[in-house]
């Protein structure tokens, strides 16, 4: 004889294999269909009146308390792993987070700067990425990686981008960029979210150099910056190839001043040109000199090589005399380069030696 139970709702007797146990009660199939739901997370049946629900989720109390929260703004149920949390421990879904939080700053935003690394030669990177969306949730994921151990990065908008972000670092020494800043993880995350940089055609990689890197006095700084300007003009063809930009892109975003006979004449020409900031070497900032030549990249070796190249440009500017810079050749310049990342990149761009080299595409 089959074992039976009395339905706790309708009072009818049914075989136990045709009934459901719900929160300690036995229910017949009809009553279970009318009065209960199944938890999306654990698949247990619970009374509908005790379930936690929204338009897309049905959960038992236990699973909701353990694994889910409600969005502070729209009250939707979201998994804790997918929630965004503010400083007051309020949880938000991705849509409300984009509206609620000011993660992506306006173009003219500058925070209180944090200087990383010892010394006076600091580099601030502006890396533009595009085609992945101008959304706070994406920006937050990049910030979580970059700022896990220190305040390294902030993010801005830029009118030159279609659906992208401008990643801006606080000032860092070259050593800090290469060894402490988690560039590999940031670039990988950007790629995984569908962003492009080199391949987008809209993106630049700008490097700000602290003016103090060129000397402690105004006169020292001006003389060294003049040599930097002269070097860029003298080796324009090589640096254009290094930059990965086209000449038309240079003309629009990073125009040259035109070469003059000496570094001092080069500086005077640049200052009197009224060219503004869309120049290869932008002199309009009070505290930095900005190198705007380089095309954006999500390739780690290219980013490292670019920073190493800028460091060598500064070294030439501060350690050589005007006449030495005027007399040097491109191969004289290459003689002092030993960094494997930079040598690899120079070979890829056919700027080092004419020998085959394995390379991967820029993104």
C-alpha positions in Angstrom: 0.0 0.0 0.0 1.3 3.4 -1.0 2.2 5.9 1.7 -0.1 8.9 1.7 -0.2 12.4 3.2 -2.9 15.0 3.8 -2.5 18.2 1.8 -1.9 21.1 4.3 -4.0 23.4 2.2 -7.0 21.6 0.8 -7.1 18.7 3.2 -7.3 15.9 0.6 -5.3 12.7 0.9 -2.8 11.9 -1.9 0.0 9.4 -2.4 3.3 10.9 -1.2 5.0 10.5 -4.6 2.4 12.9 -6.0 3.0 15.6 -3.3 5.5 18.3 -2.6 7.1 19.2 0.7 7.2 23.0 1.1 8.7 24.7 4.2 7.7 21.7 6.3 4.2 21.3 4.8 2.9 18.6 2.4 1.0 20.0 -0.6 -0.8 18.3 -3.4 0.2 19.1 -7.0 -2.7 21.5 -7.6 -2.1 23.5 -4.4 1.7 23.5 -5.0 1.2 25.0 -8.5 -1.1 27.7 -7.1 0.7 28.6 -3.9 4.4 28.0 -4.4 7.4 29.0 -6.6 10.9 27.6 -7.2 13.9 29.5 -6.2 16.1 30.4 -9.2 19.3 29.9 -7.2 18.8 26.7 -5.2 15.8 25.2 -7.0 13.9 24.7 -3.7 10.2 25.2 -3.7 8.9 27.9 -1.3 5.5 29.6 -0.7 5.1 32.5 -3.1 4.1 34.8 -0.3 7.6 34.2 1.3 9.6 34.5 -1.8 11.7 37.5 -2.8 10.8 38.5 -6.3 11.2 41.2 -9.0 10.5 41.0 -12.8 13.4 38.7 -13.4 14.2 36.9 -10.2 12.4 34.5 -7.8 14.4 33.6 -4.7 13.9 32.0 -1.3 14.8 34.1 1.7 18.0 32.2 2.4 19.5 32.6 -1.1 18.5 36.3 -1.3 20.2 37.0 2.0 23.3 35.1 1.1 23.9 36.0 -2.5 21.7 38.9 -3.6 20.9 42.6 -2.8 18.5 45.1 -4.2 19.7 48.1 -6.2 19.5 51.3 -4.0 17.9 53.3 -6.9 15.6 51.0 -8.9 15.1 48.2 -6.3 16.0 45.4 -8.8 17.5 42.2 -7.4 21.2 41.8 -8.4 23.8 39.2 -7.5 26.3 40.5 -5.0 29.1 39.7 -7.4 27.6 42.0 -10.1 26.7 44.9 -7.8 28.5 48.2 -7.7 29.1 49.6 -4.2 29.5 53.2 -3.1 31.4 54.4 -0.1 28.4 54.0 2.1 28.0 50.3 1.1 24.9 51.0 -1.0 24.5 48.6 -3.9 23.6 49.5 -7.5 22.9 47.7 -10.7 25.1 48.6 -13.7 22.5 50.9 -15.2 21.9 52.9 -12.1 25.6 53.0 -11.3 26.2 54.7 -14.6 23.6 57.4 -13.8 24.4 57.7 -10.1 28.1 57.8 -9.9 30.5 60.3 -11.5 33.3 57.8 -12.4 34.0 59.3 -15.8 35.1 63.0 -15.4 34.8 65.8 -17.8 37.6 66.7 -20.1 38.9 69.6 -18.0 39.0 67.6 -14.7 42.2 67.4 -12.8 42.4 65.9 -9.3 44.9 66.6 -6.6 47.9 64.8 -8.2 49.7 61.9 -6.5 53.4 61.6 -7.5 54.7 58.0 -7.6 58.4 57.1 -7.5 61.5 59.0 -6.3 63.1 61.8 -8.3 62.0 64.7 -10.5 61.4 62.9 -13.8 57.8 62.0 -13.8 55.6 60.9 -16.7 51.8 61.2 -16.9 50.2 59.0 -19.5 46.9 59.8 -21.3 45.8 56.6 -23.1 42.7 56.9 -25.2 40.5 53.8 -25.9 37.4 53.7 -28.0 34.5 51.6 -29.4 33.7 49.9 -26.0 31.3 52.4 -24.6 31.4 55.6 -22.4 29.9 53.9 -19.4 30.7 54.1 -15.7 30.5 50.4 -15.1 33.4 49.7 -17.6 35.4 52.6 -16.2 34.9 51.3 -12.7 36.3 47.9 -13.7 39.5 49.5 -15.0 39.8 51.7 -11.9 39.4 48.7 -9.6 42.4 47.1 -11.3 44.6 50.2 -11.7 44.0 51.5 -8.2 44.0 48.3 -6.2 47.2 49.1 -4.4 47.6 52.8 -4.9 45.9 55.8 -6.5 47.3 55.5 -10.0 44.5 56.3 -12.5 41.5 58.4 -13.2 39.3 58.4 -16.3 37.9 61.3 -18.4 35.8 61.9 -21.5 37.2 63.2 -24.7 35.4 64.7 -27.6 37.7 63.1 -30.2 36.4 59.6 -29.2 33.2 58.0 -30.5 32.3 55.6 -27.6 35.4 55.6 -25.4 37.4 56.6 -22.4 40.6 58.5 -21.7 42.8 56.7 -19.1 44.9 59.3 -17.2 47.7 58.3 -14.8 49.0 60.3 -11.9 52.6 61.4 -12.4 55.0 58.4 -12.2 58.6 57.7 -12.7 59.5 55.3 -15.5 60.4 52.6 -13.0 57.0 52.9 -11.4 55.2 52.7 -14.7 57.2 49.6 -15.7 57.1 47.8 -12.4 54.3 49.1 -10.1 51.5 50.3 -12.4 49.4 47.3 -13.4 49.4 48.1 -17.1 49.2 44.5 -18.3 46.0 43.9 -16.3 44.5 47.3 -17.4 45.2 46.7 -21.1 43.9 43.1 -21.0 40.7 44.2 -19.2 40.1 47.0 -21.8 40.5 44.5 -24.6 38.2 42.0 -23.0 35.4 44.7 -22.8 35.7 45.3 -26.5 37.8 48.5 -26.5 40.3 49.3 -29.3 43.1 51.9 -29.3 45.5 51.7 -32.3 42.9 50.0 -34.4 40.2 52.5 -33.6 41.9 55.2 -35.5 40.7 57.9 -33.1 43.0 57.3 -30.2 46.3 58.8 -29.0 48.9 58.0 -26.4 50.1 61.3 -24.9 52.9 61.5 -22.4 53.3 64.5 -20.0 56.8 65.1 -18.8 57.2 67.2 -15.6 59.1 70.4 -16.3 61.3 69.7 -13.3 62.6 66.7 -15.3 64.4 69.3 -17.5 66.1 71.2 -14.7 65.5 73.0 -11.4 65.7 76.5 -12.8 63.6 78.1 -15.6 66.7 78.7 -17.7 67.8 75.0 -17.4 64.3 73.9 -18.3 64.0 76.2 -21.3 67.4 75.1 -22.7 66.7 71.4 -22.4 63.2 71.7 -23.8 64.7 73.6 -26.8 66.9 70.6 -27.4 63.9 68.3 -27.2 62.0 70.3 -29.7 65.0 70.3 -32.0 65.5 66.6 -31.7 61.9 65.9 -32.6 62.1 68.1 -35.7 65.5 66.8 -36.8 64.3 63.2 -36.6 60.7 63.8 -37.6 60.7 60.9 -40.2 62.0 58.4 -37.7 59.6 59.5 -34.9 56.7 59.6 -37.4 57.4 55.9 -38.1 57.8 55.2 -34.4 54.5 56.9 -33.6 52.4 54.6 -35.8 50.4 57.7 -36.9 49.8 58.8 -40.4 51.0 62.2 -41.6 47.4 63.4 -41.8 46.7 62.3 -38.2 49.8 64.2 -37.2 48.7 67.3 -39.0 45.4 67.2 -37.1 46.4 66.2 -33.6 50.2 66.6 -33.3 51.5 69.0 -35.9 55.2 69.8 -36.3 56.6 73.3 -35.9 59.1 73.0 -38.7 62.8 72.7 -38.2 65.2 75.6 -37.5 69.0 75.8 -37.4 69.6 75.6 -33.7 67.7 74.5 -30.6 67.3 78.1 -29.3 65.9 79.2 -32.7 63.6 76.1 -32.5 62.3 77.2 -29.2 61.7 80.8 -30.3 59.9 79.6 -33.4 57.7 77.2 -31.4 56.7 79.9 -28.9 55.9 82.4 -31.6 54.0 80.0 -33.7 50.6 80.4 -31.9 50.1 76.7 -32.7 48.2 75.9 -29.6 48.2 72.4 -28.0 47.7 70.3 -31.1 51.4 70.0 -31.7 53.8 67.1 -31.5 55.4 68.8 -28.4 52.8 70.8 -26.6 54.2 73.7 -24.6 51.0 75.2 -23.4 50.8 73.5 -20.0 52.4 75.3 -17.0 53.9 72.3 -15.3 54.5 69.7 -18.0 55.7 69.3 -21.6 53.3 67.0 -23.5 54.4 64.6 -26.2 51.3 64.1 -28.4 52.9 62.2 -31.3 52.0 58.6 -30.4 49.1 56.6 -31.6 47.1 54.7 -28.9 47.8 51.1 -28.1 46.5 48.2 -26.0 49.8 46.3 -26.6 51.9 46.2 -23.5 55.3 46.1 -25.2 54.4 49.1 -27.3 53.3 51.1 -24.3 56.5 50.3 -22.4 58.6 51.0 -25.4 56.9 54.4 -25.8 57.6 55.4 -22.3 61.2 54.2 -22.6 61.6 56.3 -25.8 60.3 59.4 -24.1 62.7 58.8 -21.2 65.6 58.7 -23.8 64.4 61.9 -25.4 64.5 63.6 -22.0 68.0 62.2 -21.3 69.3 63.6 -24.6 67.7 67.0 -23.8 69.2 67.3 -20.3 72.6 65.6 -20.8 73.8 67.0 -24.2 74.7 70.4 -25.4 73.1 72.2 -28.3 76.0 71.3 -30.6 76.0 67.7 -29.6 72.3 67.4 -30.4 72.9 69.2 -33.7 75.7 66.8 -34.6 74.2 63.5 -33.5 72.8 61.0 -36.0 69.9 58.6 -35.5 72.3 55.7 -35.0 74.2 57.7 -32.4 70.9 58.0 -30.5 70.3 54.3 -30.8 73.7 53.4 -29.4 72.5 54.3 -25.9 69.3 52.1 -26.1 69.5 48.9 -24.2 66.0 48.2 -23.0 64.6 45.0 -24.6 61.1 46.3 -25.0 62.3 49.4 -26.8 64.7 47.5 -29.0 62.0 45.0 -29.9 59.6 47.8 -30.9 62.3 49.7 -32.9 62.9 46.5 -34.8 59.2 46.1 -35.5 59.1 49.6 -36.9 62.3 49.0 -38.9 64.1 51.7 -37.0 66.9 49.7 -35.4 68.4 47.2 -37.8 67.0 45.6 -40.9 66.5 42.1 -39.6 63.3 40.0 -39.4 61.4 40.2 -36.2 58.2 38.5 -34.9 55.4 40.9 -34.0 51.7 40.9 -33.2 49.1 43.3 -34.4 48.3 46.5 -32.5 44.8 46.8 -30.9 
